[in-house]
Amino acid sequence: MHQIKEFENKKVLVLGLAKSGEAAARLLDRLGAIVTVNDGKPFEENPTAQALLEAGIRVICGSHPLELLEEDFALVVKNPGIRYDNPMVAQALQKGIPVWTEVELAYLVSEAPIIGITGSNGKTTTTTMIAEVLNHGQQSAKLCGNIGFPASSVAQEATANDVLVMELSSFQLMGIEAFRPHIAVITNLMPTHIDYHGSFEEYVAAKWRIQEQMTADDFVVLNMNQEIASSLAKQTKAQVIPISTQEVVDGAYLIDGQLYFKGEQIMAATEMGVPGSHNVENALTTIAVAKLMGIDNQAIKEALSAFGGVKHRLQHAGQLEGVTFYNDSKSTNILATQKALSGFDNSKVILIAGGLDRGNEFDELVPDLLGLKHMVILGESAPRVKRAAEQAGVPYTDAQDVAEATRKAYQMATAGDVVLLSPANASWDMYANFEVRGDSFLATIEELKGKK
């Protein structure tokens, strides 16, 4: 890593722990900063804070005392999930203290070039797909960022011979300054996290920060299926590489079922290892990045054909007596479920849907439900999802939880059918997160297999 000196003997406050906060604190300590960590979780229940204290780093737990900011900090590094109207963050900004997220630290110390991936849907799948294609093409790609591997931790170990493939949330991008990826990707932009950003315009502005420091030597990959991408393409110094499933563009595109890059045929869409129109977009994005990185067509084709998806994101979860299971627990909104359904013959699909009730109806989903074999509906939002099923003329069954829903779906399935968990809702009415919900689906499939 680059042994930068700018933090030596500077007081830095790390606000909020979790993986990224711990990584930032340890990196700053290594760089000679005088680090204070402040986390809301009580010290006696906070093993991460205890470990940092043992390493000689000052920790203050259990609350966020505003008087801490009287200590003349040169910088605050905050957990991305902490909002900017948080009193500690707001007061730091009022005092003129820079507030970063740890991806900025990662950029400053990284010897490796960065490929940054952001967007509303498909970030994790695209990030993973890009890394797998690069690695199959004999490059050393290291996953990091919002995908679960703290960027500032991975960046410390990366060399100039590596490539950081970094998933970036809008929350992380709010806290950057010098950050400059060599290649930036925006998968798509939908009205998401408006409660955090205040408006769709502010959300887009946060995402668009990814290219703020880029130059004509860098590249930004944009999805031209969206009108907003055409507008953004005119607002960057970077070279724009378009992708599209709707028209031929000067980048990666789909035509007659084939995936191309600038006139070169790469592979057929049917050869991809994962189904769905959204995965065609993800693959085109990956192809664009891979070609920019010098990966040959055969390596791209082999890697995309072998790609099996990401856990909880239209994950192929096996077969039982001719019935195929897909775990798409990450589909926490209508658009994600629409994209999931686009990859299947509805007449063969038994859809498990429902979850946290956010007050929205599911009218937009009705056209995508037409012709479904059956639905199993659960969760707080069940009455609203049932209304959509009734409008679409789809028969449905109630379930108390995902395990019961999976068993009921399998009982009514026949060979050739698909049982698809794609809830179109968040999980928090029943489960701690979408991962726990998806794990329940996977565990029930294994239980069913054990009975055969």
N, C-alpha and C positions, 0 to 999 in steps of 0.2 A: 504494500500500500504506500501511497505518498505520505511521507513523514512531514506533514504540515506543522507550522509553528504558531499559527494564529491564535490557538487556544491556550498556549502556555501561560500559566498563572492567571488566567481569566476565570472569573466566577461564572458558572453556568448552572442554570436551574433546569432539571429534567422533570417535567410535569406529567405524571401518570406513568405507570409501569407497563405491564404486559410485556410481550416479547420485544417490541420495538423500543420501549422505554429502557429496558434492561440493556439492550444492545447499544443504545445511544450513550447511556451512562458509562458503560465499560469502555467504549471507544474514546469518549471525551477524557476519561481518567487516563487512558493510555497516551493520549495526546498532551497530557500535562495540565489539563484544566482543573480548577478547584470545583468539584461537582457536588451539588446538593440535589437529592432526589426527593420529590414530594408526591405521595400517593395517598388516595383516600382510604384505602383498606388498612385496618388496624395492624400494627407491627406484628403482634402475636399470631395473626392469621395470614401473614404475608411472607412466605418463604423466599420470594425473590428479593424483597427488601432486606431480609435477614442475611441472605448471601452477599448482597452488595455491602452491607455494613461490615461483614467479615472481611471483605476485600478492601476495607478502609475508606469506603465511600459514605459520606454523610447521608442519612435518610431521615425524613420527617413524615410520619404516617398518621392516618386516622382523620385528617381534615386538611383543608387548604388555607392556612392562615395568610391573610393579605399582608400582614406585617413582614412576611418573608421578602417581599419585593423592595423593602427598604435596604437590602443588603448589597445594593450596587452590582446587580448581575449584568454581565455584558451580553447575555443571550439566554433565551428560554427555548428549550426543545420540548414540544408538547406531543402527547399521544394524539394521533390524527382524529380520534373520535371526540375529543374535547372541543366543544364549540367555541367560537370566537366571542360569544356573549358571556362566556364563563367569567366570573369576576376576576379571577387571577389573570386570565389571558387579556381581558379588556384593560385591566390596570397596567399590565406590562406594556401593552401597545400605547397606552396613554402616556406612559413614562418614556416612550421612545426606545424601548428594548425590543430588538428583533425577536420574532417568534417563528421558529422553524419546525418542520417535522424531520424525522431522522433520515429521510431520503436525501436531504440536502447534505448532511454529513457524509453519506455514502458516496455522493458525487465528488465531494472534495477530496476524499482519500482514495478513490478508485483509480487503479492503473488501467483497468479494463474499460473498453468502450461500452456504452449503454444502449440497449434497445428498450425503450419505454412503451408500455402498452396500457392504454386507458380506454374508457368508454362505459356505456350503461349496461350492456349485456355482452357476454362472450369473452370478457377479459381473461378469465382464468383459463378457459379452454384454449384461446388463442395464444396466450403466454406459454402454456405447456406445449402446445403444438409447435410453436416456433422453436423452443428449446430442443425438442425431440428431433426436429428436422435438421437443425444446426449440428447437433451431436452426431446424428447419423451421417452427416456430410463431413465428418472428421474435424469439426470445430469444437471448442470447449465452451459450451454454454452453461451458465449457472443461473438457476431460477432464484428469484428473490423479490422482495417487496410485499405487496398486499396478498400475495399467494401463500404467505405463512412463514417465509424465511426472511428475517429482518435484513433489509438492504445494507445497513451499516455494519452488520456482522459479516455478511457474505463478501462485501467490498474489501474488508480487511485482508481476506485470504486470496482474493483474485489477483492475477498477474496481467501483464499486457498481452499475454497469449490467450486470455479468456475473454468471454463476452458476458456481460450481465444482462439477463433477460428479465426485466423488472415490471411486474404488474403494479400499476399506480392508481389509487383512488382519487376522487376529487378532493377528499379531505387531506390527503398527503400533498397534493399539488398546490393547495392553498399555502403551504408552508415552505416554498422553495424560493431561491433567490438567484444563484448562479447556475443552477441545475441545467445541464444541456445534454440530452441524449444524442447519439449520432443518427438513430432512426427512431421516430415517434410514430405510434399507431393510435388512431381513434377508431374503435370498432363500430360504434354508433352512438347516438345521443338521444335519450328519451327523458321525459320529465320524471326524474328520480331524485330522492333526497332533498325535495323542496323544503321540507321542514328544517333542514340544516342550512341550506343556501338562501332560502327566502323566495327565490323565483327561478324559473327555468333559465333565464338569461344569466343569472349569477352562477348557476350550475355550469352552464356552457363556458362561461368565462374562466371558472376554476379549471375545467378540463383543458381549455385552450392554453393555459399557462405552460403546458408541457413543451410547447415549441418557442416560448418567449425568447430564449437565448440562442436559438438555432440560427445557423447561417446558410449561405448557398452551398456549402459543402455537406450539408445534412439533408435528411429525407423525412417527409411526413406522409404516412399512408392513410388515405381517407376513403371512406365508404360512400361512393357517389350514388348509391341507392337512395340516399337522403339529400333533400334539397339543401339543408343547412351546410352540407359539406362543400357545395359549390361556392357558397359565400365565404366560408372559412379559408378555402384554397387561395383566395385573393388577399388573405391577411397574414401571410407568413413569408419569411425570407428563405425558408427551406424549399428544396425541390419537392413538389407534390407528386406522389405516385398514387393514382386512383385505382380503386377496385370496383367492380360492378357485376351483378348477376343479370342486369337488364339491358346493357348495351356494350358495344366494343369501346374500350377506353385505352389510353396510352399507359397501360399498366397490366393488372391481372383482371381477367374477365371470364365469364361463362357464356358459351355459345354452343347450341346443339348438343348440350350435355357434356361438353368438354371444357376443361379448365386450361386457360392460356395465359402466357405472359408475353406481352408485346409481340404477338404473332406466333410465338412458339407454343405448340401443344404440349402440355405437361402430362395430363392424365384425364380419364373419364371421371365424372362425378360419382358414378356408380362404383368406382374402384376405391372410394374412400372408406376408411374403417368405421366411420360413425355416420348415422343418417341425419337428415334434416336440412332445410334450406339455410338455416343459420350456420350450420357447419360448413356449407359451401362457401359462405361469406368468410368464415374463419379460415378456411383452407386457402382461399384467394389471397387473404391478407398475409398468411404464412408464406405462400409462394412469392409474393412481392418482396417480403423481407428476405427470404432465402436467396432469391436471385440477386438482390442488392449486396448480399454477403458472399456471393460467389459460389453458392451450392449448385451442383449439377442437377439436371432434370431427373435422372434416374434415382439419385438419392432422395430427392423431394418426393417422387412417386412412391418409392419403397416405404419411406417414413409415414406418409399420409395414409397409405393403404394399411399399415400396421397399427395406426393410432387407434386406441380403444376408448378414448374419451377420458374425462376426469371424474373422479368420484363425486357423486351427487349431481352431475351435470350431464344428463342424458347418458348415464353410465350403463353399459350393457351388463346386466346382472345375472345372466345365465338363462338356461332353459330347463323345463321340467315337463316331460311327456308332450313335447312339441309346443308348449307355451313359452314365449320369450318374455323376460322381465326387463324393464328399463327403469333405472332410478334417476329421476330428474327432480329431486327434492329441492335443488337450488332454484327451481322455477317459483319464485316468490311473487311474481306479478303476471298479469294477463298476457303481456307481449311474449314473455318467455315460454308460457304454455302454448301460445299460438305457434311459435316457432317449433316447439317440440312436436306438436301434432302434424305439422307440415311434412314431416319425414315419414309418415305412415299412411296406410290404407285405413281410413276410419272404421270401415265395416269390420275390421279385425281387432279393433282397439277397445279394451276396457280401461277407462281412465279413472284414476283415484285423484280426487281434487277436494279442496276446501282447507280452511285453516283460520288464521286470525281475521276477525271482522274489522276492517278499516272503514266500513260505512259505504264502500263503493259497490255498485251493481256490476253485473258481468255481461251486460248486453253486447259489448264488443266481442266477447268470446263466442257468442251464439253461432255465427257462421262457421266457426272452426269446429264446433261440436256436431254439426249436421252429419248424420249417418253413423255416429259412434255406435258400437254394439251395445255398450252399457256404461254407466258411471257408478262409482261407489263414492259417496259424498260424506264428508266428516267436518268437524270443527265448528267454531263460532259462526263462520260465514255460510254454513250449510243452507239456511233458508234462501240466501241470495243466489248461491250456486244452483240450487234446485230450480229456482225460477228460470235461470238460463237453460238448464237441461230441458225443462218443460217447453220453453219457446222453441228449442231445437228438435223437440219430439224424441228425446233420448230417454229410455227407461233408466231408472236409478234405484240404488239401494243405499240405506243408511249404514254407517259404521261408527263405532265409538272411538276408535283410534286407528293408526296405520296398520298395526298388526292384524286387527280384525278385518280391516279393509282389504288387506293383501290376501288373507284366507278366503274371503267372500269372492274377490275377483278371480282367484284361481279356480274356485269351485264352479263358476259359471263359464270359464274359458274352455275352449276346445283346441286341439292341435292346429297350429297356424296362427293362433291369436297372440296378441301382445297385451300384457298387463303393464300399464304405464303410470308410474307415480309422477305426476306433474301438477302440483297443487294450485298454482296461480295465486297463492296466498303465502304470507309469512307463517312461521311455525309457532310463534310465541304463545298461542292460546293453549298449547299442549306440551310443547317441547322447548328445550333451552335454546335450540338453534336448528337450522335446516339440516346440519350434519347429524344430529341426534335423531331427527325424524327419518332421514335416509337410512341411517344405521338400523333403525327398527324394521324398515322395509327389507333390508338385506338379511337381517337376522331371521325374519319370518320366512323368507325364501329358503334359507338353509334348514329351517325347522321342517318346512314342507318336504324338502328333498330327503330329510332323514326319515320320514314316515313312509317313503316309497321303497 
